[in-house]
Amino acid sequence: MEFLKKYFLLFVVFVTGASVLVIEVVAVRILSPYYGNTIFTVSSVISVILAALSFGYYAGGKLADRYPSSSWFFSIILLSGLTLLLFHFVGVILLPILSLAFSISAGPLVSSIFLFLLPALLLGTLSPYTIKLQSVHSPNQGVGTIAGKVFFCSTLGSIFGSLLAGFVLIPNFGINQIVIANGVVLFLLGLVPLFVLGLKKKYLYGVLFVFMLFFIMALFIEYQENEGVVYSKDGVYERITIYDSVFDGRLTRFFQQDRSISGAMFLDSDDPIDLVGGYAKYYALYKIFTPDVKNALVIGGGAYSLPRALLAELPEATVDVSEIEPSLFNLSRKYFRVTNTPRLRNYIEDGRRLLRDSNKKYDLIFSDVYYSFFSVPAHFTTKEFFTIAKEKLSDEGLFIASLIGSLSRQQPSLIMSEIKTFQSVFPNSYFFAVDSPGIIESQNIVLVGHNSDKRIDLGAASVVEHPNEIIRSLQNKIIDMNRFEFSVYPVLTDNFSPVEYLTGQILRNSFNQKSSLKGEEMLALVAQQLRYGPRYLSAGGHEKAQNFILAEMKELAPEVKIQTWEQAGQDGKVHRLTNIIGRLFPAQERRIILGAHYDSKKFADKDKRNPDHPVPGANDSASGVAVLVELARLFANAQAEPSIGIDVVFFDGEEGEENQGGDYTYWKPLGSTYFAEHLSEIYSNTKPIGGIVLDMVCDKDLRILKEGLSVKNSPNQVESFWSIAQEINGNVFQKRVGQDIRDDHIPLNQAGIPSFLLIDFEYPYSHTTGDTVDKCSAQSMETVARAIGDYLYTIE
C-alpha cells in the first residue's frame, strides 16, 4: 500500500500526460476533414491545448489547496474521460456547422476551443493536484523534489503519448477508436481508485449510467457512413474515403482524402484514358511538347488514374509513382482497376525527396499533390522544388502541375506568386485555366514547364486540329501574362511559403464578395495600372497599359478592334496612339459605347509643390479602365444577354498633347476625336444609339452630378440612367445639374452619338501627385458599375 501511495500517483500523471498528447495529435486529424491539414489547424490545436493546460495548472493548484483529497483528484480524471466522449459525439454534429460558418484560418481555432478546451483543462489540473497529494503522503520530501518528479513523469508521458499516437495508434486504428479508447482509459483510471476509496453504490450506478450513455453516443459515430461509401478508414496522413456517386450523368467512384477529392473513375467505362477530372486530362500535353516519353513520374498517386492512363497510352514507357500514403496503391488495385505491371513502380516516399535522391532523368513529371485549398503541401510550391524537378528532366522534358487558384488581382494571391515562382525556374513556361481564363472564381490552373528553348505555337494547325480535345482547346485556355503585373507578388521559397495564409485569403475574398460585380477586384485593377508607372504618351507605362487592356479584351470580348495612328504635337514630337475596342455581343446591330481613357497626365498642373511631376492617375485614368474591364468580365460571363451590343472603348490621349500643362486653350481629347472621325472603321451601317463615358469614378466621397453638356445633348438617356442609379445610391448620383465639362463624350455627341459623362469633377486630387490608389474606394466603383449594368439591361 505504501508503494502505491508513493508511485501510483506518478503513474497516473504519466498516463494523463500521454492522454493529453494523444488528444493533441488526434485533434489535428479530427479537424482536417473540415479545415484541411494546414498550419492554421496545427497551430490552433497546439494553442488551445497549451491554453487549457495553463488554466488547468492554475485552477488545479487552487483546488488542491482547498480540497486536498484523492477523491477529488480521481473524480477530475473520471470527468475528463466523460467530457472527452461527450465532446467527440458533439463534434460530429458541430464541426460541419462550424466549417460552413468559419474560414479555414478562424475555423480551427473556434472548433478547437469548443471540442478540446475543457477535456485538456481538466487534465491540466492533475499535475499541481499530484504535487499537493504527494506532499501530504511524503511530508519528508521537499516540494521541489516532488514537483520535479511529477513534471518529469507528466512530460515523459507526453513524449510517450506523442510517439504512440504517431507511430502506433493512427497507422493501425481509426481516429474514432483512438478517442473512444482514450476516454474509456481516463474514465476507468478515475473510477477504479474511486471504487477502492469507497465510492457509494448510488453514485457508482449514476456514474456508470452516464458513462454508458456517452460511450454509446461516441460509439455511434463508428457506424455513420455516407450513402454509397465502399471504404472509409484513417490512413497514416488523412482520412481515406471511397464512395460511389453520380458525376456528369455517369456513375462514378470517388477517392477522397480528408475533405479533398483527389481522384475518381467512371464505373461505366474500362477505358483508362476516360478520365473524370478536367485538370488530369492535361497529362496529354506531352503529345505536343515531348512525344517520345520513356520515363514518367507522377507525384501523388491518389486513385492512380494518371499512372493508369499513361501506361495505356505509352506501352514502351515506365511510370514511377511517388505516394506517401502507404495504403493507396493497394486501394487503387482493389477499387480503381489498377493492375500489377513491372512498368509501374510505386514508391512510398515523399515526391520531393524521391526527386532529390534520384539519379534518374524523366521525360515527363506530373505533380498531382495539390488537391484543394485544404491540401496544398508548401514544400511543393517553392522555387527550390521546381529547381529540383527541372534538374531531373531530360532534354525536352516536360513538367506539369495543377493547382487550385484564382486569377483575381487581389493581394495576396497564391496563384500569382506561384506563376512568378514557376517562371523564375522555367523561362519556357505556359499556364492554362481549366475552366476559363476570363473568370476570377477559383479553378484549376495548370502550370507547364518545358526544359528547352523551343516555343510551341498553340495556333498551329497541328495543335488546333489535334485529335485530343484538351490539346485542341489550348488556345482558349492559355493565360495571357500581359494581363497581369507580378512585381508585388513574392517568389515562394523554402524559407518563405505562407501557403495556408494565401489560400485562406482567397477563400475569405470569395465569401466576402457576394455581388457579381467585384469592387475589390476593380480596386486591384487600379493598383495594377499604377504599378506600370506614368502612362502619358511617351512613358513606358503607356505601352504596358495598352498591352494589359488589349490582353483583357482579347480574353473577354469575342471581337476586338484596334485603331492606331500617329499624332504630331505643337512641339513637333510625333506620338503613336491606340484606341482599343472590345465588342461584346457582336451580332447585335443596335449598339452602345462604354468609354474611358487610359492615358495619364505628364504634369501635375494643379499641384503647387510638384507641378512638373507626373500624375499617378488612380482616379483620373485607372478608375474608368478598371470599371470597364470589370463590366466586360460581367457581360462576357453573363447568362442573360442584353438586347443591345456593347462596345467597350478605351480611348488614348484624353489628356491631350503630352506637354499640355495647365493651358487648355488648344486641348482636345485625341483618342475619342479620332474615334468619332473614323466611325466607319468600326460601324459599317448604323451608328451606336448612345454612349457612356467614365472619368474619375473611384474616389471615396463619390458625388456624381448630371454633367451640363450631357443633359443638353442626351437628356433622355441621362434621365433614364439617373432614375435607375438613384435607386442604387442616391448619395452618389445627385439630382442636380453640374457644370459643363469637356471630356471624351464631346466628340461622340458631335458625331451624332448621344452620350453622357459620369464624373466626380469635385475630386480634390485631380491633376496632382496625390491622385493615388489610397484615395479610391472599391464600393464607389462597384456602385458605378452596378448602375451601368442595370441601365444597359433596361434598354429595349
ABEGO torsion letter per residue (X at the ends): XAAAAAAAAAAAAAAAAAAAAAAAAAAAAAAAAAAEBBAAAAAAAAAAAAAAAAAAAAAAAAAAAABBBAAAAAAAAAAAAAAAAAAAAAAAAAAAAAAAABBAAAAAAAAAAAAAAAAAAAAAAAAAAAAAAAAAABAABBAAAAAAAAAAAAAAAAAAAAAAAAAAAAAABBAAAAAAAAAAAAAAAAAAAAAAAGBBAAAAAAAAAAAAAAAAAAAAAAABBBBGBABBBBBAABBBBBBBBBBGGBBBBBBBBEABBAEBBBAABABAABBABAAAAAAAAAAAABABBABBBBBEAEAGAAAAAAAAABAABBBBBBBABAAAAAAAAAAAGBBBBAABBBBBBBAAAAAAABABBBABBBBAABABAABBBAAAABAAAAAAAAAABBBGBBBBBBBBBBABABOBBAAAAAAAAAAAABABBBBBBAABAABABBBBBBBBBBBBABBBBAABAAAAABABAAAAAAAAABBBAAABBAAABBBBBAABBBAAAAAAAAAAAAAABABABBAAAAAAAAAAAAAAEBABAABAAAAAAAAAAAAAAAAABABBBBBBBBBBBAAGBBBBBBBBBBBBGAABABBBBBBBBABBBABBAABAABAABBBAGAABGAAAAAAAAAAAAAAAABABBBABBBBBBBBBGAAEBAAAEABAAABBBAAAAAAAAAAAAABAABBBAEBBBBBGAABABBBBBBBAAAAAABAAAAAAAAAAAAAABAAABBABBBBBBBBAAAAAAAAGBBBBBBBBAABAABGBAABBAAABBAAAAAAAAAAAAAAAAABX
